[in-house]
């Protein structure tokens, strides 16, 4: 779960629906700013577990200023996209097919420019599955952000299992307050977690948003994707054969997939590696300027030193 610093859309960005062959998805669509150095391509941003398109809000302005069109989506069952009350609808191959369809829709609307894809956390696993199922397709590059080679750590699995155990017996509102109570007892989730604690009550707008997003997300989507995080197998060697430039980007701390594990994954992929200083599991929200600079450098073929 990422925590944006604002819910205000930057200039040249709008909330819309992305229409695809597999349905309609809620999206934030930011076009290149007039002062940008030129139109340099399009990027699809895929959120992680318990997340949404708003996880990337802080990246929209700097990437737009750098000349990119950026489209962040709610996946099937996430927040404003909606979805069926059936766990089978959220199998990884179904979610991966959605990403492929989103890419096809953007390719048809991008004027033939470069098209990049980024997956954050669980979103990285979904993007990887899409590439392995359908090949490089329209994509010009792939970025895995805070997304590891296989299942999350044992400690994170304990917290994730709590959701699997309790969501079938609770409505989403009750589950939200149960989570709040648990985090209060345990002084919150550790930094860099895949399932983070709710916002501090003093941050009213953010707490309201996180609550609204939680109760709007389809519970079967959370249950199915939680299981995926706990059982994902290592497919790094397979992804390494996909002929696309690759970037592995993370913060300095990550308890879902420890940073040394991400370092090794990048080596196995032959990928560029960026560690964003001062960031944890969500560099997109915790250090957006540095993260956007690293992404823009990668997407344009320049150097992207650790931030």
N, C-alpha and C positions, 0 to 999 in steps of 0.2 A: 504494500500500500504506500503510495507516494502522497505527499501533502503539498499541494501547490501553495505559493505565497499569495496568490490572488485568484479570484474567479473572473476578473474582468478580461474580456477579449482584447487583444491588441488591435491597432489599426490594421486594416486589410485582412482581418480574420472574421469568419462567421460560423455560426452553428448551422449545420445542414444535415441532410440524409445522403449517404453514399449508396446509390442504387447499383446493385450487382445482379448477376445471374443466380445468386443464392439468397437474395433478399436485400432488405434495406437496413443500413447500419447508421446509427447516430455518429456524427463526425464533427470535428472542428477543422476548418479548412482555412489556412493562412496563405495568402498569395505573396509573391515577392514584393517588397516595398519599392515605391518609386525611386528611392535613392539607392537601391541595391546596385551592385556593379554589373548587373545583367541577370538574365534568367538562367539559372544554373542547374535546374532539375527539380524533381519532385521526390518527396519522401513519405512513405507510409509508416506510421508509428503505432505499434501494437502493444497494449498495456498488459500488465501482469495480474497475478492472483489478487482478488478483491479490488482491483484497480478500475480505471476508466480513462477515457480520452483526456480528462482534465489533469491527469498525471503529467502531461506534457505541456501544459499551458505556459510554463515559464520558458520553454524552448521556442515557442512560436515567434516571438518578436525578434530575438537575435538571428534565428535561421531565416526568417523573412527578410531581415536587413542584409543577410549574406547572399540573397538572391534565390532562395529555395521556396517552392511551394511545399507546405507541410500539411499533411492530412493525418490527424490523430483520430482513432476510432474507438468506439465501444464494441467489443466483441459480442458475439451471440450470447444473450442472457445477461450481459453486463449493463448496469445502469439504464441508459435510455434506449438501448437497442432492443431490449425485450427478447423473449424466447420461450419455447415450450417448457412445460413442467414435466420433463422426461430426461433422466440422466443420459440416456443413449444419444440425445441430440448434442451432447457436449463431449462426446468421445474425441480424442485428439485428432483423428483423421477428419472428423466433421469440422472442427475448428480450423484445421490446416486448409481444408478446401475453401473455407470462407476467406482466408488470407489470399489464396490464389485468385479467387473471384474478385476481391478488392483490388488486387494488383492489376488484373485485366481491365477493370473499370477505369482505374487511374491511367493505365497505359493508353486507353482509347481517348482519354481526355487531356493528355499531357503534351500533345504536339510533337511527339517523337523524341523528347529530351530524355536524359538519364532518369531512371526510376530506382530509388533505393528503398530498402526495407529494414526496419529496426524492430527488434522484439525485446521488451524489458521483462526480466525475471521469467515467469511462466510464459510470457509472450515470446521469449527467445526459443523455448522448446516448441511452441506452436509454429513459429516461422521456420525452424529447422525441419519440422515434419513436413511443412508445405514444400520446401525445397527438395527434400528427399523423395516426396511423392510425385512432384510435378516438374522437377528440374529447375534450371535457372530462369526459364521463361522470360518475362519482360525485365527482370531485375538487373541492375547494374552493380549492386553490392549488397552485402548483408552485414548488419551490426547486431551483435549479441551484447546487451547491456545488463550487467548484474544477473547473468543467466549462465548457470553452470553446465557441466557435461552430463550429469545424470540427476538422481534424486537429491533432494535437500538433505542437510545434515540430520543426524539422529535427534539432536536437541530440538530442531525446528519441526521435525516430524511429530514430536510429542504435542506441541502446540497446535499443529495442523489437525492431528487426530481428534482433538477436542471439538473442532468444528464438525468433523464427520460424525462424531458420536452424538452431538446435541442438535444439529440442524434438523434431522428428521423428526424430532420430538418437540420442536419449538417453532413458533412463527418468527419471522425475521426481527420484529420489534423486541420480542422477549430475548432472542439471542443477542441482540445488540447490548441490552442492559446487563445480561449475564457476562458478556465480554468485558464491559466496563467494570463490573464488580470484580472479576478475576484479575484484571490489570491493576486495579487499586490495591488488591491484596498482595500482588506480586511486584508492586512498584513498576508496572509497565513491562512491555516487551523489550528484549535487548536490542541495542542499536544494530541496524543492518538486517533486521528480521524480514522474512517474507510475509509474515502476519504481524503487523505492528499494532501498538496500542492506539486507541482513539486519541484525538487531539485533546489538549488541555482545555478544561471547561472555560477558561478565560478567553480562549480564541473562539468567540461565539460563531462567527461566520464559517470558520473551518469546521468546527464541530457539527454545525447544522448540515453542512455539505456532506461530511463523511457519514453522518447518520442517514441522510436522504439517499445517498448512493447505496449504502448497505441495505436498507429496507426495500430498495427498488430492484436490486440484483436478484436474479432467479436463484433460489436456494439449490436447486438441482445442478446449476452451473458451478456453484461453489463446491458442492460435494464431489462432483465428477472431477473437477480440476484439482481439488485437494488430493484426491487419490493419485492423479497423474504426477503431482509434485513428489509424492512419496514412493512412486514405483518407476519413474522414468529411467530407462536404461541408457547406458553410455553409447551415443551414436556419433561421437566426434570423428572417428575414422571415416564413417560414411559421408559426413558433411565435408570433410577435407577434400573429397573427390569432386565436389561440385565446383565448376570452374567460375567462381566469382571472387572478387576481392572481399576480404573479411576483416572485421574489426571486433575485438573483444574489449569492451569498455566497462569499468567498474569504479567504485569508490575505494578508499583505503581500507575500509572495514566492511565485512559482509559475513553474517552468521548463517545465511542460507547456503552459500557456497564460499568457503574461505578463499581469500585472495590468492594464496599460493596455488590453489587448485585451478583458479581462473588463469593464472600465469601459464601453468602447464597446458591447459586446454588451448590457449592461444598458440603455443609452440606446436602442438599437435596439428592444429588447423593451418599452420603457416600464416597466421593472421597478424595484423597490426595490433599492438597492445597499448592501451591508454589507461592509466590509473589517475583518477581525478582527486587531487589532494583536498582534504577537508570534507569529502563526501563519503557516504556509507552505501546503503542498498539502493538509494534513489538519487544518483547524481543529477538527473533531469530536474529535480526540484531543489536539491540541496546546494548544488553549484551549477546553475543553469548556464551562466555565461561561459564558464570554462568547458562545460560539456558541449555546448553549441559550437564553440570554436574548434574543438576536437572533431566533431562530426563534419563541420564544413570543410576542414582541412582534409579529412579522409575522402569525403565525397568529391572533392575537386582534385584529388591525387597529390595533395601537398603533404608536408610533414605534420604529424600530430603528436607532439611530445606530451608526456604525462603532465597533467595540470596541477 
